[in-house]
C-alpha cells in the first residue's frame, strides 16, 4: 500500500515524464506494482483509451463545441448517479443550481453547433458514453 501512495504522489507531479519515472524506478517506488500488470492495463484501457477513442470517433460526426458541451455534462451525470448510488450524498439545491450555471457557462462560451445530420446522433451518443465512463464507480 505504501508503494501505491508513493506512486500516486509521483503521478500528480508527472511520473509519466522520463526523469520522474527514472527516479521512481531507482527508488523502488514502483516495485509494489510488479504483479499487477494486467489490472493496470485494464484500468488504463477503461480510464484513458476507451473514453478518448470514443470522443475522437464521436467528433468525426459532431462539432468540437458540441462535444465539449457533452463532456461538460459529466458533473451533472455524477450528481444524478449520486442520487441512485449514494443517497446520503445527495446534491443540495444550491449545488444543482451551481452545476446548471456551470454548464450554461460552457454553452455560452462555446455555442451550440447542431447541424442535424444523420450521423450526429451517433457522434453525440459516443461522446456521452465516453463521458459516462468517467464517473462510474470502480
Order of alpha helices (4+ residues) and beta strands (2+ residues): alpha-alpha-alpha-alpha-alpha-alpha-alpha-alpha
